[in-house]
C-alpha cells in the first residue's frame, strides 16, 4: 500500500498527532509541516525524520506532494484553513473543536458538501477505551434506556495549559466551556443518543483572574510553562497570559432533543485531572472512576437503600500496547482518518456531532455571560445533516 502523503498545519501541542500519523512504509507519512513559529518548525524537523517545513499554510494546501491535510492550528483559524483545504480538493482532519462559532462550523460543513471533499473532525475521545466501554454497556441495555447524564471535568493542570496562552482569551476560543468542553459535550451526546436543544449555564473567573503575575504583551510563553509537578496551589502560578477573560469554572444544564436531561461541570483549579461520567437509565446507572487504562466503570442495577461501593458489575479499562496519547485514542483516530481518506464511508466521529457540540458550548457560554438565560440551539440545515449521515456520499 502506497503511503498517503500528509501535510500538517500547525505544530503546537497537537503536533503529537502529526508525529503519530508519520508511519513511513506503513500507510502514511508527513511530508510537510507549516507553522509561522521558527522554533516549532525546528521542533517538527527534529521529531519527524525527513519532513519539510514552511511558514505559510498555502505551501501545504497547494503542495503537489500532499494528499490530505492535518489541521492542528488554534481554534479560531479552523474555518478559513479548513475551507481552503476543502476547496483545493484535499481531505482534511480538523482538530476539535470544529471552530469557535456556529456560523463558522456551518461554513465548513457547507464547503465540504459543495466541494465533495472529505471532512473529518478530531473528536478522539470517541475512541478512548473508557468511553467505548461506557457506550457498549449502554448498548447492551445494562442500565436500560438513558434518561440523564451528569459529567464532571476536573482540570488539574488548567493554570498551566489554559491560562498561559491563547486559550485564555475569548476572541480565540469563545470560552473554555466550548474549547475544553467540546470533548465532553460530544461524548455526552454520543452516550445519550441525542443533541442539545436548550441550554442554561452559570460560570465565573474565580481564581486566575486575580493572579497579577502576567507576561508582558508580546513576551513569549516561558520555556517551563508546564512541569509534571506544576505550581500548586493555583495562586502560585507565574507568567500567565497578559489577557485572561474566559471563565475558570462553569456549570451547564442541557435539554436534549430525545428528552434526556444532562449536566456538565468544568473546573480549572482542582488538584486532580480526570473526567467523571454518571449515566442513569430507567434500569440502572453507570459511573467511571478514572478515565485511563486501569480505570473502572461500575454498574448498579439492583436497588439498595444505602450507598454501596461494591457495584453489581465492574469493568476494568484495559491497558493498551501502544499509547500514543489519550489511552490509545490518538492512534485510533488517525487510523480512522486514513481509512476515511482512502475509502470514505461512515466514521465513529461525525462532523454533524462536532457542530452540535460547538453549538451547545456556544449557547452555554452565551447563557452564563447573560446571567443564566436559557438559550435555544440553532438547527443545522437538514440537507447537510443528511449528506454527512450518508458518509459524505
C-alpha atoms as one frame of an Amber mdcrd trajectory, in Angstrom:
protein
   0.000   0.000   0.000   1.394   3.361  -1.017   1.794   5.829   1.842  -0.667
   8.694   1.982   1.289  11.933   1.949   0.099  14.249   4.716   0.662  17.941
   5.278   0.269  19.377   8.770  -0.856  22.909   9.538   0.485  23.848  12.959
   2.953  22.057  15.217   1.933  23.129  18.714   0.529  20.887  21.437  -1.411
  18.763  18.965   1.630  18.351  16.774   1.681  14.978  18.512  -0.998  13.878
  16.019   1.339  14.614  13.120   4.020  12.526  14.820   1.507   9.707  15.312
   0.494   9.889  11.635   4.091   9.672  10.401   4.376   5.967   9.574   6.657
   5.672   6.548   6.145   2.345   4.852   3.055   1.619   6.935   0.382   3.668
   5.210   1.184   7.336   5.799   3.956   9.852   6.138   4.060  13.554   6.904
   5.847  15.300   4.064   5.489  18.962   5.103   4.613  20.986   8.214   3.611
  24.664   8.178   3.988  26.857  11.234   4.776  30.591  11.473   6.966  29.990
  14.550  10.580  29.095  13.646  11.005  27.208  16.942   8.075  24.962  16.126
   9.400  24.356  12.631  12.708  23.318  14.180  10.813  21.037  16.565   8.983
  19.405  13.649  12.283  18.853  11.808  13.749  17.191  14.899  10.730  14.987
  15.609   9.634  13.921  12.116  12.543  12.483  10.098  12.773  13.854   6.578
   9.930  16.362   6.911   9.997  19.668   5.027   8.884  22.768   6.941   7.379
  26.032   5.667   5.959  29.207   7.195   2.779  29.534   5.103  -0.255  27.227
   5.112  -0.736  27.777   1.375   2.531  25.980   0.724   0.965  22.887   2.290
  -2.549  23.128   0.862  -1.249  23.737  -2.675   1.648  21.271  -2.493   1.500
  18.533  -5.164   3.052  16.002  -2.753   0.237  16.367  -0.176  -2.770  14.008
  -0.418  -4.547  15.146   2.766  -4.198  17.793   5.466  -3.997  17.656   9.272
  -5.344  20.958  10.638  -3.800  21.428  14.111  -3.841  25.227  14.459  -5.602
  27.370  17.121  -9.371  27.017  17.111 -10.321  30.397  15.676  -8.352  29.677
  12.470 -10.122  26.435  11.625 -12.868  27.677   9.309 -10.636  29.643   6.939
  -7.959  26.954   6.746 -10.363  24.009   6.511 -12.358  25.669   3.729  -9.164
  26.455   1.815  -8.073  22.806   2.014 -11.524  21.543   1.032 -11.669  23.879
  -1.961  -8.234  22.633  -3.009  -9.622  19.080  -3.040  -7.552  17.959  -0.047
  -9.353  15.795   2.546  -8.883  17.479   5.903  -8.648  16.379   9.521  -9.800
  19.290  11.716  -8.764  19.083  15.343 -11.606  19.673  17.771 -13.445  21.938
  18.305 -14.546  22.355  14.698 -14.387  26.154  15.225 -15.423  28.671  17.880
 -18.752  29.827  16.404 -21.766  28.033  14.989 -21.582  30.157  11.851 -18.004
  29.105  11.129 -18.836  25.443  11.727 -21.732  25.645   9.288 -19.468  27.295
   6.718 -17.038  24.365   6.949 -19.830  21.813   6.548 -21.339  23.659   3.582
 -17.936  23.883   1.884 -17.349  20.155   2.366 -20.680  19.367   0.746 -20.272
  21.858  -2.111 -16.794  20.612  -2.990 -17.406  16.927  -2.268 -14.075  16.849
  -0.396 -13.915  14.621   2.673 -14.103  16.301   6.080 -13.080  14.593   9.331
 -13.161  16.076  12.850 -10.707  15.014  15.560 -13.020  14.127  18.436 -10.600
  11.493  19.664 -12.496  10.792  22.884 -14.925   8.667  20.854 -12.003   6.255
  20.560 -10.946   6.371  24.223 -11.329   2.903  25.793 -13.293   4.220  28.779
 -15.805   5.978  26.517 -16.157   2.933  24.259 -16.723   0.786  27.323 -19.484
   3.043  28.657 -21.153   3.160  25.250 -21.013  -0.650  24.971 -22.573  -1.041
  28.434 -25.402   1.267  27.405 -25.865  -0.545  24.081 -26.162  -3.899  25.884
 -29.039  -2.489  27.911 -27.368  -2.938  31.298 -28.869   0.304  32.637 -31.983
   0.395  30.464 -32.856   3.471  28.419 -30.681   6.501  29.171 -32.618   9.269
  30.904 -29.985  11.608  32.360 -26.219  12.170  32.120 -24.001  14.075  34.572
 -20.410  14.977  33.678 -17.755  16.498  35.933 -14.440  17.578  34.428 -11.637
  18.199  36.914  -8.905  20.110  35.040  -5.953  19.837  37.391  -3.477  21.499
  35.034  -5.838  24.282  33.986  -3.467  27.041  35.049  -0.615  25.581  33.010
  -2.442  24.583  29.857  -5.267  27.089  29.509  -4.254  30.343  31.181  -0.747
  30.852  29.801  -1.509  31.281  26.084  -4.293  31.988  23.571  -6.726  29.655
  25.343  -7.215  32.360  27.993  -8.789  34.809  25.513 -12.383  34.555  24.366
 -11.544  36.083  20.973  -9.593  32.899  20.235 -11.798  30.321  21.994 -15.244
  31.840  22.771 -14.642  30.269  26.196 -13.330  27.133  27.864 -16.859  25.814
  28.242 -16.609  25.439  24.459 -12.879  24.902  23.901 -12.350  22.325  26.632
 -15.969  21.235  26.958 -16.477  20.333  23.287 -14.917  16.926  24.003 -17.242
  16.160  26.890 -20.356  17.568  25.259 -19.711  15.391  22.213 -19.273  12.302
  24.396 -22.355  13.229  26.414 -24.361  13.487  23.193 -22.945  10.152  21.966
 -23.789   8.299  25.175 -27.251   9.865  25.416 -28.139   9.371  21.754 -29.271
  12.953  21.169 -28.199  16.568  20.736 -28.694  19.573  22.999 -31.677  21.750
  22.054 -31.835  24.103  25.044 -29.071  25.098  27.457 -28.642  27.214  30.563
 -25.372  27.899  32.359 -23.510  29.814  35.037 -19.777  30.438  35.292 -17.114
  32.775  36.606 -13.422  33.660  36.552 -12.856  32.893  40.227  -9.141  32.173
  40.627  -6.859  33.031  37.701  -8.356  36.454  37.080  -6.970  37.720  40.386
  -3.436  36.494  39.722  -1.279  39.560  38.871   1.681  37.570  37.588   1.197
  38.022  33.835   3.605  38.115  30.923   4.036  41.446  29.206   2.181  41.799
  25.867   4.324  40.218  23.156   6.517  38.347  25.642   6.792  34.662  24.666
   5.482  31.888  26.871   8.129  30.702  29.338  10.028  27.517  28.471   8.987
  25.967  31.795   5.309  26.877  31.374   4.388  23.299  32.296   6.031  20.713
  34.501   4.587  17.427  35.749   4.599  18.507  39.406   3.494  22.022  38.415
   2.884  25.007  40.660   0.357  24.372  43.381  -1.887  25.822  44.652  -3.125
  27.853  41.645  -2.283  31.286  43.081   1.430  30.352  42.859   1.251  30.210
  39.056   3.513  32.688  37.251   3.806  34.102  33.706   0.113  33.821  32.915
  -1.280  35.188  29.648  -1.460  39.014  29.542  -5.215  38.803  28.848  -7.493
  36.420  30.733 -11.194  36.865  30.011 -12.550  33.308  29.988 -14.169  31.502
  32.906 -12.226  29.030  35.066 -15.351  27.339  36.452 -18.669  26.668  34.694
 -21.888  24.699  35.145 -24.295  23.907  32.301 -27.710  22.249  32.148 -28.914
  20.794  28.852 -32.202  19.513  27.428 -31.577  17.073  24.569 -33.813  16.503
  21.580 -34.697  12.972  22.771 -35.825  14.122  26.214 -32.602  13.312  28.066
 -31.564  15.881  30.686 -27.845  16.456  31.144 -25.446  18.480  33.277 -21.808
  19.406  32.648 -19.394  20.933  35.159 -15.837  22.101  34.491 -13.260  23.438
  36.968  -9.681  24.550  36.206  -8.373  24.866  39.760  -8.800  21.349  41.115
  -5.772  19.292  42.249  -6.755  16.237  40.169  -7.216  15.845  36.420  -9.848
  13.456  35.089 -13.407  13.186  33.817 -16.261  11.569  35.709 -19.385  10.435
  33.846 -22.570   9.258  35.519 -25.213   7.866  33.165 -28.577   6.905  34.628
 -31.137   4.844  32.778 -34.542   3.537  33.734 -32.995   0.252  34.928 -29.670
   1.251  36.497 -26.702   3.575  36.333 -23.029   3.527  35.428 -20.131   5.659
  36.617 -16.445   5.703  35.738 -13.687   6.016  38.327 -10.633   7.228  36.424
 -10.586   7.684  32.666  -7.383   5.993  31.511  -6.077   2.425  31.379  -6.812
   0.666  34.673  -9.871   2.823  35.369 -13.089   1.088  36.418 -16.616   1.563
  35.077 -19.117   0.407  37.691 -22.727  -0.538  37.068 -25.503  -0.610  39.660
 -28.748  -2.188  38.531 -30.232  -3.636  41.725 -31.748  -1.462  44.429 -30.357
  -0.909  47.920 -31.251   1.731  50.490 -27.651   2.742  51.273 -24.575   3.681
  49.261 -22.679   0.644  48.004 -19.083   0.991  46.887 -19.289  -2.555  45.541
 -21.309  -2.403  42.342 -23.329  -5.124  40.640 -20.706  -5.162  37.890 -17.268
  -3.585  37.498 -15.481  -3.324  34.154 -11.746  -2.535  34.105 -10.476  -0.348
  31.251  -7.709  -2.368  29.568  -4.124  -1.327  29.115  -3.063  -0.501  25.564
   0.064  -1.801  23.885   0.899   1.436  22.066  -0.457   4.525  23.831   0.387
   7.449  21.564  -1.979   9.603  23.623  -5.400   9.604  25.302  -5.350   5.915
  26.172  -4.511   4.914  22.617  -7.278   7.068  21.117  -4.919   9.308  19.135
  -3.528   6.376  17.155  -7.035   5.001  16.581  -8.421   8.299  15.321  -5.528
   8.642  12.870  -6.263   5.082  11.686  -9.900   6.026  11.077  -8.976   9.236
   9.265  -6.575   7.425   6.939  -9.186   4.777   6.169 -11.747   7.507   5.505
  -9.402   9.347   3.137  -8.751   6.152   1.177 -12.216   4.598   1.085 -14.763
   7.034   2.532 -17.821   5.665   4.346 -19.219   6.186   7.824 -16.936   7.019
  10.747 -17.382   6.974  14.523 -16.620  10.680  14.593 -19.172  12.981  12.984
 -18.971  16.499  11.511 -22.629  16.991  12.455 -21.951  15.923  16.044 -18.887
  18.183  16.133 -21.031  21.137  15.040 -23.685  20.306  17.633 -21.061  20.149
  20.391 -19.835  23.618  19.388 -23.418  24.890  19.237 -24.115  23.616  22.752
 -20.850  25.100  24.050 -21.549  28.458  22.411 -25.109  28.511  23.724 -23.953
  27.654  27.223 -21.294  30.384  27.125 -23.847  32.948  25.934 -26.161  31.870
  28.750 -23.604  32.152  31.545 -22.495  35.595  30.345 -26.134  36.695  30.310
 -26.739  35.586  33.886 -28.146  32.143  33.139 -30.696  32.976  30.458 -31.909
  29.857  28.627 -30.640  29.624  25.039 -32.099  27.612  22.165 -29.601  25.823
  19.934 -29.886  26.742  16.224 -30.817  23.921  13.867 -28.445  22.639  11.227
 -29.641  22.568   7.604 -31.366  19.156   7.188 -29.707  18.682   3.804 -26.290
  18.971   5.453 -27.335  16.525   8.149 -28.446  14.022   5.504 -25.235  14.452
   3.488 -22.958  13.690   6.416 -25.144  10.887   7.759 -24.742   9.200   4.368
 -20.981   9.261   4.897 -20.420  12.326   2.663 -21.635  10.490  -0.417
